[in-house]
Amino acid sequence: MKYADLSTWLENDAAHHCVIEERGDKKNLVKIPYDDDFDFLYYQRVCNGNNLSRTQAFYYCGIYNKLDGRLYDLQSVLKGNLPDIDSRKTVFSLRDDFEASVRSFITNIVDDNVDNLRSPFFEDESYQQKLDHFKEYYAESTVRQKFLDGETSEDVKFQCDYDCDRFEEAQMIRYLKYPSAAVEEAATEYWQTHQDDMLLELYMNDHIKDCLEKLEAQEDTRFHRQREISKAVNESGAKSVNVTIQRDGKDFTFKYPAFNLGCNAYMDYHSWDMPAKDRENFRNMFEEGSRFYPQEITAITYRGKQIYEAEPWGVGETPVEDEGSTMKM
């Protein structure tokens, strides 16, 4: 039998065994029923050229779905040989599809039942500690990054973190057989057993939204300036730009990588990324450190064109405490 004849063999419930022979290579294929609708396929290499083997074991090589006539999770021995019936779905891609469907289902449940889910108290007291810990140590960086990325409170949505820990054969087969029912069952179980997890995320989102709105309302903070700098640099397409800063009433212009200004990774910029001569002049002019800050940047130019401009901001005018407290309320 050739690979091209395998479709007929797969459709024949009475035939559980066949031998594939191509280019002097013989493989023994076995079809073992998982249930009435699915067969698991295994192969054994029995001959290579004129030499028979006494010691070759059987290896798993795929699943045949009688309901749709497609092959799933094909392994290398069959992959590419049956393009017409190969679903091109592996156990890993099926698990990804399943998890994405469950997450979407749970998100819809939460959106439809958000008022019923909310409670002033967690069933597990440790979740209140988790919420307090988030507000104290992680909220500021989370809000800052979202703000700098251009997100608003409207963009903060519930995102289910459902993870199918073990996508074993029974669950995979059920998903292939009854996809909607399998997804609903998993989502319902998660909903019933993870109320505190979902409630925690809702309260964290409430805090993030509140902080984003308060920060946006301040109009001109170092975060506003950093966001404007990032946007201007990224839209320019530049690889390097000329930056002018003002500190202690002194202006200093230097060349600087555009990526550092556009990535929003940090709250300041380092002089180490300047050309050596600029770095030396910077440190000679400003003895108080090797960094500069968004609120000190007054101009950025690229190819002679000004892409960013701002009024100088005195040290005493930087509302650092107000910005920090905004994110820890």
C-alpha positions in Angstrom: 0.0 0.0 0.0 1.1 3.5 -0.8 0.5 6.7 1.3 -2.0 7.8 -1.3 -4.1 4.7 -0.4 -4.3 5.4 3.3 -7.6 7.4 3.1 -9.4 4.2 2.0 -7.8 2.2 4.8 -8.7 4.8 7.4 -12.4 4.8 6.3 -12.6 1.0 6.6 -13.5 0.1 10.2 -12.8 -3.6 9.6 -9.2 -3.0 8.6 -7.0 -2.4 11.6 -3.6 -3.0 10.0 -1.7 -2.2 6.8 1.8 -2.0 5.5 3.1 1.1 3.7 5.9 0.4 1.3 7.6 3.3 -0.6 11.2 3.6 -1.8 12.2 0.3 -0.1 11.0 1.4 3.3 8.2 -0.6 4.9 6.1 0.6 7.8 3.5 -1.3 9.7 0.5 0.9 10.6 -2.0 -0.1 13.2 -5.4 1.6 13.9 -6.7 1.2 17.4 -10.2 2.5 18.3 -10.4 5.0 21.1 -14.2 4.9 20.9 -16.7 4.6 18.1 -15.7 7.9 16.5 -11.9 8.1 16.9 -8.9 5.9 16.1 -5.4 6.3 17.4 -2.7 5.5 14.8 0.6 3.8 15.5 3.5 2.8 13.2 6.4 0.4 13.3 9.3 0.5 10.9 9.8 -3.1 9.9 12.1 -2.9 6.9 14.7 -0.6 5.5 15.8 -1.8 2.1 16.4 -5.6 2.3 16.8 -5.7 6.1 14.0 -6.8 8.3 14.1 -5.6 11.9 13.3 -7.8 15.0 13.4 -5.0 17.6 11.4 -2.0 16.3 8.7 -0.7 18.7 5.4 0.9 17.8 5.1 4.7 18.0 2.1 7.0 18.1 1.6 9.0 14.9 -1.8 10.6 14.9 -5.6 10.6 15.5 -8.3 9.9 12.9 -11.6 11.6 13.5 -14.3 9.6 11.8 -16.9 12.4 12.3 -15.1 14.8 10.0 -12.8 12.5 8.2 -9.7 14.5 9.3 -6.4 13.6 10.8 -5.1 15.4 13.9 -1.8 15.7 15.7 0.1 14.0 12.9 3.7 13.0 13.7 6.6 13.2 11.3 6.0 9.8 9.7 2.6 10.8 8.3 3.0 14.6 8.2 2.9 15.9 4.6 1.8 12.6 3.1 -2.0 13.1 3.5 -2.6 16.8 2.7 -6.2 16.4 1.7 -7.3 15.1 5.2 -4.6 16.6 7.4 -6.3 19.1 9.8 -2.9 20.6 10.5 -4.0 20.7 14.2 -1.6 19.4 16.8 -2.5 18.6 20.4 -0.8 21.9 21.3 -2.8 24.0 18.8 -6.0 22.3 19.9 -5.2 23.1 23.5 -4.5 26.8 22.6 -7.8 26.9 20.7 -9.6 25.3 23.7 -8.1 27.7 26.2 -8.9 30.8 24.1 -12.5 29.6 23.7 -12.8 29.0 27.5 -11.3 32.4 28.3 -13.7 34.1 25.9 -16.7 32.3 27.4 -15.7 33.2 30.9 -15.1 36.8 30.0 -18.7 36.9 28.6 -20.0 35.4 31.8 -18.2 38.1 33.9 -19.4 40.9 31.6 -23.0 39.6 32.0 -22.7 39.0 35.8 -20.3 41.7 37.0 -22.8 43.1 39.5 -23.5 39.7 41.0 -19.8 38.9 41.2 -18.8 42.0 43.1 -18.8 41.7 46.8 -17.3 43.9 49.5 -15.4 40.9 50.9 -13.4 38.0 49.5 -14.2 34.5 50.6 -10.5 33.9 51.2 -9.0 36.7 53.3 -5.6 36.3 51.7 -7.1 37.9 48.5 -7.5 41.2 50.4 -3.8 41.0 51.2 -3.1 40.4 47.5 -5.1 43.4 46.6 -3.4 45.6 49.2 0.0 44.3 48.0 -0.8 45.1 44.4 -1.8 48.7 45.3 1.3 49.2 47.4 4.0 47.7 45.2 2.7 47.1 41.6 0.0 49.6 40.8 2.3 52.5 40.1 4.4 50.7 37.5 1.3 49.1 35.9 -0.5 52.4 35.6 2.6 54.2 34.4 3.1 51.7 31.6 -0.5 51.7 30.5 -0.5 55.5 30.5 2.7 55.7 28.5 1.4 53.2 26.0 -1.6 55.5 25.4 -4.2 53.4 27.2 -7.1 55.0 29.0 -9.5 53.7 31.6 -11.8 52.5 28.8 -9.1 50.1 27.7 -8.8 48.3 31.0 -10.9 45.2 30.6 -11.3 41.9 32.5 -8.9 39.3 31.1 -9.4 35.7 32.1 -6.2 33.8 32.9 -7.7 30.3 32.5 -5.0 27.8 31.8 -5.7 24.2 30.9 -3.1 22.5 33.1 -3.2 19.1 31.5 -5.0 18.7 28.1 -5.2 14.9 28.2 -6.7 12.5 25.6 -10.2 12.4 27.1 -10.5 16.2 27.2 -9.0 16.6 23.7 -11.4 14.0 22.3 -14.4 15.6 24.0 -13.4 19.0 22.6 -13.1 17.5 19.1 -16.4 15.7 19.5 -18.5 18.4 21.3 -16.5 21.7 21.1 -19.2 24.0 22.5 -20.2 21.6 25.4 -16.5 21.0 26.3 -15.8 24.8 26.5 -19.0 25.5 28.5 -18.2 22.8 31.0 -14.7 24.1 31.6 -15.8 27.7 31.8 -18.6 26.8 34.3 -16.2 24.9 36.5 -13.8 27.8 36.5 -16.5 30.3 37.3 -17.6 28.3 40.2 -14.2 27.7 41.7 -12.4 31.0 41.0 -14.7 33.7 42.2 -12.1 35.3 44.3 -9.6 35.4 41.5 -12.0 37.1 39.2 -13.1 39.5 41.9 -9.5 40.4 42.6 -8.9 41.3 39.0 -12.0 43.4 38.9 -10.9 45.4 42.0 -7.4 45.7 40.6 -8.9 47.0 37.4 -11.0 49.5 39.3 -7.9 50.8 41.0 -6.0 51.1 37.7 -8.9 52.9 36.0 -9.2 55.4 38.9 -5.4 56.0 38.9 -5.4 56.5 35.1 -8.2 59.0 35.2 -6.5 61.0 38.0 -3.2 61.0 36.3 -4.7 62.1 33.0 -6.4 64.9 34.7 -3.1 66.4 36.0 -2.4 67.4 32.3 1.4 68.0 32.6 3.4 65.5 34.6 6.7 63.9 33.7 4.5 61.0 32.5 2.6 63.2 30.1 5.9 64.5 28.7 7.4 61.0 28.4 4.4 59.8 26.5 4.6 62.8 24.2 8.3 62.3 23.6 7.8 58.6 22.9 4.9 59.3 20.5 6.9 62.0 18.6 10.0 59.9 18.3 8.3 56.7 17.2 6.2 58.5 14.6 9.4 60.1 13.1 10.9 56.7 12.2 14.3 58.0 13.3 17.2 55.9 14.5 18.9 58.7 16.3 17.8 62.3 17.2 19.3 65.5 18.6 18.0 66.2 22.1 18.1 69.5 24.0 17.7 69.5 27.8 17.7 72.4 30.2 19.0 72.0 33.8 19.9 74.7 36.3 19.3 77.3 33.6 21.8 75.7 31.2 21.0 74.2 27.8 22.8 71.2 26.4 22.2 69.5 23.0 23.4 66.0 22.2 22.8 63.0 19.9 20.8 60.2 21.3 19.3 56.8 20.2 15.6 57.2 19.2 14.8 53.7 20.6 15.7 54.7 24.2 13.3 57.6 24.0 10.5 55.7 22.4 10.4 52.4 24.4 9.0 53.8 27.7 11.0 51.2 29.6 12.3 53.5 32.3 11.4 56.8 34.0 14.7 58.4 33.0 17.4 58.2 30.4 21.1 57.4 30.8 24.0 59.4 29.5 25.9 56.2 28.7 24.0 55.9 25.4 25.3 59.3 24.2 28.3 59.5 21.9 31.5 59.5 24.0 32.2 63.3 23.4 28.6 64.3 24.3 28.7 62.0 27.4 31.9 63.6 28.6 30.5 67.2 28.1 27.3 66.2 29.8 29.0 64.9 32.9 31.3 67.9 33.0 28.4 70.3 32.7 26.1 68.5 35.2 28.0 67.1 38.1 24.9 65.8 39.9 24.5 62.5 38.0 24.7 60.6 34.7 20.9 60.6 33.9 18.5 63.1 32.4 14.7 63.2 32.7 11.6 63.7 30.4 10.7 67.0 32.1 14.2 68.4 31.3 13.8 67.8 27.5 12.9 71.0 25.8 13.4 70.0 22.2 14.0 67.0 19.9 15.0 67.4 16.3 15.4 64.8 13.4 17.1 65.8 10.1 16.8 69.4 11.0 13.1 69.2 11.8 11.8 69.8 15.3 9.5 66.9 16.3 9.1 67.7 20.0 9.1 71.0 21.9 8.2 71.8 25.5 8.6 74.6 28.0 11.5 74.1 30.5 10.4 72.6 33.8 12.2 73.7 36.9 13.2 71.2 39.5 10.8 72.7 42.1 7.9 72.3 39.6 8.1 68.5 39.3 5.1 67.1 41.2 6.8 63.8 42.0 4.8 63.2 45.2 1.5 64.0 43.6 2.1 61.5 40.8 3.2 58.8 43.1 0.2 59.3 45.4 -2.2 59.2 42.4 -1.2 55.6 41.8 -1.4 54.4 45.4 -4.8 55.7 46.3 
